Amino acid sequence: MAEFWRFGLKQANASIFGGFLLAVMLITRYWYPLEGLHRYDFIFLAAIVFQLFLLVCKLETLREALVIIVFHLVATVMELFKTADAIGAWVYPEAYVFGIGNVPLFTGFMYSAVGTYLARVWRLFDFEFSYYPPKWTTVVLVTLVYINFFSHHFIYDLRWLLLAATIALFYRTTIYFRVIDHYRSMPLLLGWFLVALFIWFAENIATFANIWIYPNQHDGWEMVSFAKLSSWFLLMLLSFVLVTLIKDIKVRRSLPIPGGIRATSD
């Protein structure tokens, strides 16, 4: 039972930024008294202040802050494309000052919440892996995933082929995580699916809070299609590989021999 509670506390710690964003989104959906400041701009400023708070209080490392910057850049490019008038994959229906084109600047923090969660949970649970594929293969795969987020609007959607390639590359990979003293394990693919499922739930909360809406939600909120889970799974893959660029991958060479672990960036 102690391990169960410690697991929950560590997950809450890792999710602190994402949880903060969701809380601000929901609260301001029902109560927002600042007439001189757009709600989207308030969320943007609140995210910056909270990030500074985490850094000053040493609740977040500089490397984790670097993850946020990288995710901001990657996400903003995709957001600009997806929300372009010619594409219209989703829209941000409220007014804002801090934004570029059809994209309010707080949106980058939503993607950063995923990246910083991964960086924090990696540190808190001291991740180790077995049968992790060569890093260059994962970089090639997520590059194709990122390109497909754009190209599927013009050519055949390759997401199912990319999902199949992901399974082929990672089906043997196991992730080991330490809750208190002992390591537990699960297939890495299962871990990604569970986090993607959680993001899908968070997406439903965000669209309900009118943060963004899909074309089928213009006339009223409805649950986001479960089919979106495939996109979130691929986003998890992309996010995870981006985090590996600043993290050492601890690979278990011989199991379960103690000490059969070495750090590598291969």
C-alpha positions as CSV (number, residue, x, y, z in Angstrom):
1,M,0.0,0.0,0.0
2,A,2.9,2.4,0.8
3,E,4.3,1.8,-2.7
4,F,0.9,2.5,-4.2
5,W,0.7,5.8,-2.5
6,R,4.2,6.7,-3.3
7,F,3.6,5.9,-6.9
8,G,0.6,8.2,-6.9
9,L,2.5,11.0,-5.3
10,K,5.3,10.8,-7.7
11,Q,2.9,10.8,-10.7
12,A,1.2,13.9,-9.2
13,N,4.6,15.5,-8.8
14,A,5.5,14.8,-12.4
15,S,2.1,16.1,-13.6
16,I,2.2,19.3,-11.6
17,F,2.5,21.6,-14.6
18,G,-0.2,19.8,-16.7
19,G,-2.5,19.7,-13.7
20,F,-2.0,23.4,-13.1
21,L,-2.9,24.2,-16.7
22,L,-6.0,22.1,-16.6
23,A,-7.1,23.7,-13.3
24,V,-6.6,27.2,-14.7
25,M,-8.5,26.3,-17.9
26,L,-11.5,24.9,-15.9
27,I,-11.7,27.6,-13.3
28,T,-11.5,30.4,-15.8
29,R,-14.2,28.6,-17.9
30,Y,-16.7,29.3,-15.1
31,W,-15.2,32.3,-13.3
32,Y,-13.0,34.9,-14.9
33,P,-13.4,38.5,-13.6
34,L,-10.6,40.2,-15.4
35,E,-12.3,42.3,-18.1
36,G,-9.1,44.1,-19.2
37,L,-7.2,40.9,-19.9
38,H,-8.3,38.2,-22.4
39,R,-8.7,34.7,-20.8
40,Y,-6.2,33.1,-23.2
41,D,-3.6,35.8,-22.4
42,F,-4.2,35.2,-18.7
43,I,-3.5,31.4,-19.2
44,F,-0.3,32.3,-21.1
45,L,1.0,34.6,-18.3
46,A,-0.1,32.2,-15.6
47,A,1.9,29.4,-17.3
48,I,5.0,31.6,-17.4
49,V,4.7,32.6,-13.7
50,F,4.2,29.0,-12.6
51,Q,7.2,27.9,-14.6
52,L,9.3,30.5,-13.0
53,F,8.0,29.4,-9.6
54,L,9.0,25.8,-10.3
55,L,12.5,26.9,-11.3
56,V,13.0,29.3,-8.4
57,C,11.8,26.7,-5.9
58,K,14.0,24.1,-7.5
59,L,11.0,21.9,-8.3
60,E,12.1,21.8,-11.9
61,T,15.6,21.5,-13.3
62,L,17.1,23.7,-16.1
63,R,17.1,20.6,-18.4
64,E,13.4,20.2,-17.9
65,A,12.9,23.9,-18.7
66,L,14.9,23.3,-21.9
67,V,12.4,20.6,-22.8
68,I,9.6,23.2,-22.5
69,I,11.4,25.5,-24.9
70,V,12.0,22.7,-27.4
71,F,8.3,21.6,-27.2
72,H,7.2,25.2,-27.6
73,L,9.0,25.5,-30.9
74,V,7.9,22.1,-32.3
75,A,4.3,22.6,-31.2
76,T,4.0,26.2,-32.4
77,V,5.0,25.3,-35.9
78,M,2.4,22.5,-36.0
79,E,-0.3,24.7,-34.5
80,L,0.3,27.4,-37.1
81,F,-0.2,24.8,-39.8
82,K,-3.2,23.0,-38.2
83,T,-5.1,26.2,-37.4
84,A,-4.5,27.9,-40.8
85,D,-7.7,28.9,-42.6
86,A,-7.0,26.4,-45.4
87,I,-6.7,23.5,-42.9
88,G,-8.9,24.3,-40.0
89,A,-8.2,21.1,-38.0
90,W,-9.3,23.0,-34.9
91,V,-9.8,26.6,-33.8
92,Y,-9.3,28.8,-30.7
93,P,-12.6,30.6,-30.4
94,E,-11.7,33.3,-28.0
95,A,-9.8,36.6,-28.4
96,Y,-6.2,37.1,-27.4
97,V,-3.2,39.5,-27.8
98,F,-0.3,37.2,-27.2
99,G,-0.4,35.0,-30.3
100,I,0.8,34.4,-33.8
101,G,-1.8,34.1,-36.5
102,N,-4.6,31.8,-35.4
103,V,-2.5,30.5,-32.5
104,P,-2.6,31.9,-29.0
105,L,0.9,31.6,-27.4
106,F,-0.3,29.6,-24.4
107,T,-0.9,26.6,-26.7
108,G,2.8,25.8,-26.7
109,F,2.6,25.2,-22.9
110,M,0.0,22.5,-23.5
111,Y,2.5,20.4,-25.5
112,S,5.3,21.4,-23.1
113,A,3.2,19.9,-20.3
114,V,3.6,16.5,-21.9
115,G,7.3,17.0,-22.4
116,T,8.0,18.2,-18.9
117,Y,5.9,15.4,-17.5
118,L,8.1,12.9,-19.3
119,A,11.3,14.6,-18.2
120,R,10.1,14.8,-14.6
121,V,8.7,11.2,-14.4
122,W,12.0,9.9,-15.9
123,R,13.9,11.6,-13.1
124,L,11.5,10.7,-10.3
125,F,11.2,7.0,-11.2
126,D,14.8,6.6,-12.3
127,F,13.9,4.9,-15.6
128,E,15.9,2.0,-17.0
129,F,15.2,0.0,-20.2
130,S,15.9,-3.3,-21.8
131,Y,16.0,-3.9,-25.6
132,Y,15.8,-0.2,-26.3
133,P,16.4,0.3,-30.1
134,P,19.3,2.4,-31.4
135,K,18.6,6.1,-30.9
136,W,19.1,6.9,-34.6
137,T,16.2,4.6,-35.5
138,T,13.9,6.3,-33.1
139,V,14.9,9.8,-34.4
140,V,14.1,8.7,-38.0
141,L,10.8,7.3,-36.9
142,V,9.6,10.4,-35.0
143,T,10.8,12.6,-37.9
144,L,8.4,10.7,-40.2
145,V,5.7,10.9,-37.5
146,Y,6.1,14.7,-37.4
147,I,6.1,15.0,-41.2
148,N,2.9,13.0,-41.3
149,F,1.1,15.4,-39.0
150,F,1.4,17.8,-41.9
151,S,1.5,15.7,-45.0
152,H,-1.7,13.6,-44.3
153,H,-3.7,16.7,-45.3
154,F,-2.4,16.4,-48.8
155,I,-1.4,12.7,-49.3
156,Y,-2.2,9.3,-47.8
157,D,-2.2,9.3,-44.0
158,L,0.6,7.0,-43.0
159,R,-0.3,6.9,-39.3
160,W,-1.2,3.2,-39.3
161,L,2.1,2.3,-41.0
162,L,3.9,4.5,-38.5
163,L,2.1,2.8,-35.6
164,A,3.1,-0.6,-37.1
165,A,6.7,0.5,-37.4
166,T,6.6,1.7,-33.8
167,I,5.4,-1.7,-32.6
168,A,8.0,-3.4,-34.7
169,L,10.7,-1.2,-33.2
170,F,9.6,-1.2,-29.6
171,Y,7.7,-4.5,-29.0
172,R,10.6,-6.0,-27.0
173,T,11.3,-2.8,-25.0
174,T,10.6,-2.9,-21.3
175,I,10.7,0.1,-19.0
176,Y,11.8,-0.3,-15.4
177,F,10.8,2.2,-12.8
178,R,11.6,2.5,-9.1
179,V,8.8,3.6,-6.8
180,I,10.6,3.2,-3.4
181,D,13.4,0.6,-3.3
182,H,12.5,-2.0,-5.9
183,Y,12.0,-1.7,-9.6
184,R,8.8,-2.6,-11.3
185,S,8.4,-3.1,-15.1
186,M,6.0,-2.9,-18.0
187,P,6.2,-2.9,-21.8
188,L,7.1,0.5,-22.9
189,L,4.3,0.5,-25.5
190,L,1.8,-0.1,-22.8
191,G,3.2,2.8,-20.8
192,W,2.8,5.1,-23.8
193,F,-0.7,3.9,-24.4
194,L,-1.7,4.7,-20.8
195,V,-0.3,8.2,-20.9
196,A,-1.9,8.8,-24.3
197,L,-5.3,7.7,-22.8
198,F,-4.8,10.2,-20.0
199,I,-4.0,12.9,-22.5
200,W,-7.2,12.0,-24.4
201,F,-9.2,12.6,-21.1
202,A,-7.4,15.9,-20.6
203,E,-8.2,16.9,-24.2
204,N,-11.9,16.3,-23.4
205,I,-11.6,18.6,-20.4
206,A,-9.8,21.3,-22.4
207,T,-12.4,21.3,-25.2
208,F,-15.2,21.3,-22.7
209,A,-13.5,24.4,-21.2
210,N,-13.6,26.0,-24.6
211,I,-9.8,26.2,-24.9
212,W,-10.0,24.9,-28.5
213,I,-12.8,23.2,-30.4
214,Y,-12.9,20.8,-33.3
215,P,-15.2,21.3,-36.3
216,N,-17.8,18.9,-34.9
217,Q,-18.0,20.9,-31.7
218,H,-19.0,24.3,-33.2
219,D,-22.7,23.8,-32.3
220,G,-22.0,22.4,-28.8
221,W,-19.5,20.3,-26.9
222,E,-19.3,16.6,-27.6
223,M,-16.8,14.0,-26.5
224,V,-13.6,13.9,-28.6
225,S,-13.6,10.8,-30.9
226,F,-11.7,7.9,-29.4
227,A,-9.9,7.7,-32.8
228,K,-7.9,10.7,-31.7
229,L,-6.1,8.3,-29.4
230,S,-3.9,7.2,-32.3
231,S,-2.7,10.7,-32.8
232,W,-1.9,11.1,-29.1
233,F,0.0,7.8,-29.0
234,L,2.2,9.1,-31.9
235,L,2.6,12.4,-30.1
236,M,3.7,10.4,-27.0
237,L,6.3,8.6,-29.2
238,L,7.5,12.0,-30.5
239,S,7.6,13.5,-27.1
240,F,9.5,10.6,-25.6
241,V,12.2,10.5,-28.2
242,L,12.7,14.3,-27.9
243,V,13.2,13.8,-24.2
244,T,15.8,11.1,-24.8
245,L,17.9,13.7,-26.6
246,I,18.6,15.3,-23.2
247,K,18.5,12.1,-21.1
248,D,20.9,9.2,-20.7
249,I,19.2,5.9,-21.5
250,K,20.1,3.4,-18.8
251,V,20.1,0.1,-20.5
252,R,19.9,-3.2,-18.6
253,R,22.3,-5.5,-20.4
254,S,21.9,-8.6,-18.1
255,L,18.8,-9.2,-16.1
256,P,18.3,-9.6,-13.3
257,I,22.0,-9.4,-12.3
258,P,22.6,-6.4,-9.9
259,G,25.0,-3.9,-11.4
260,G,24.2,-5.1,-15.0
261,I,23.3,-1.6,-15.9
262,R,25.2,1.1,-17.8
263,A,24.3,4.5,-19.1
264,T,24.4,5.0,-22.8
265,S,23.2,7.4,-25.4
266,D,23.4,5.0,-28.3
